[in-house]
Amino acid sequence: MKDLVTVLKVVLYNKSFMWLLFLVNLLGTIYGYYWYESQLSITEPKFYLFVPDSPTASLFFTIALLGWLLKSNWKLIEVLALITLVKYGLWAVVMNLWTFVETGYLGWMGWMLVASHFAMALQAILYMPFYKFSWIHILIASIWTLHNDVIDYVFDQMPTYRSLSSFSNQIGYFTFWLSIACILIAIVNYQKRSKLIS
């Protein structure tokens, strides 16, 4: 098991692999914004920044990857990437599986979304040793994340899942606590790094 972890780290932290991951995330981000085109077309401009949740999360990680490749740590971007990638990655997995339970069907596009969004969350966790953010960055990212929940579930800007429309209150409640859990992941990461330094 220890050998497997070592091999995994060698692959993950290889510069060529990271450039490939950067390209994959960049293309995925572009496609993600295109995916939201129909929702953005009926969205008030003041909410534009808060509607395409998943592609914005992958954009944060794409920028963080670029920073690491350039031997820089853009700390606020890193913590935004960690919190939002895990949050929206897992959120989309749960919503699609919930849709499958409700309808008994999930087409190839739905399963693709399950796989790609799970990969989003996973990559944020796998690159934890690279993060250098501090408490102030966590605080700012937490405000962003929770504010986004307010925009989604108070101002009705959440992504639409027609088969789950009757569960909007439950989804909002789940999303809030998912946000808290992801913020806690960032806090634990910071605390572990602080102990190593001290």
Steps between C-alpha positions, in 0.01 A plus 500: 500500500786734589664428163173579321475837677861577405438416133179706504687802637774464238237506223281773650787735576678446169518830313391350165197338665413828671513684166266235356268544800513876449391457137221256592368736767523801267301323226253367758453850639430645155251222429344552844428866428350398166282246688353786705418708191125431514476586871714811460275617216211537748716625789518863613852636432557573871489123567729391213801448726313262732305280258760278324623335822691196370693671219598784734628240748703328230626841384637562851681165488631568148650829620642332813662232280656770283638663813662176619648439154648850514626428856254745655226465759193712434359430841148638473450320168631176658249502786217601269597207277508252790168604656300551181636200306417259779165670563370517145666176397319306773182707461465404134569133578226499766250688280549266205477187714191646669352558155568136417323389820200723428459421131668161463699636208820695447626529143862486392530876552390462860752224567768709330415783739526261796846382391637843404373674813631226727839547328474873571461438872770231503768714335445776755573249778795333326686830467464597866880504561525793256268736687657790693194706597453653845207582732420826324473322165269238655282779644466677165429172315241405764316829451505445122371143536217575743405816310469284189256274688289804588496612135401147390231418756370838619508674161407180309809479280581134571570257214178341378425130541138472384441159657620637836317835489265398781801445729652849472482565876671171581764561231569847641539358851732224374705753301550724804640215708711378210651850488577482873662156458720625215605805700596263783718302256691821425536575872633149572749535213623831641528363855700197386742720307534734799593207727761380249657848488504540880 
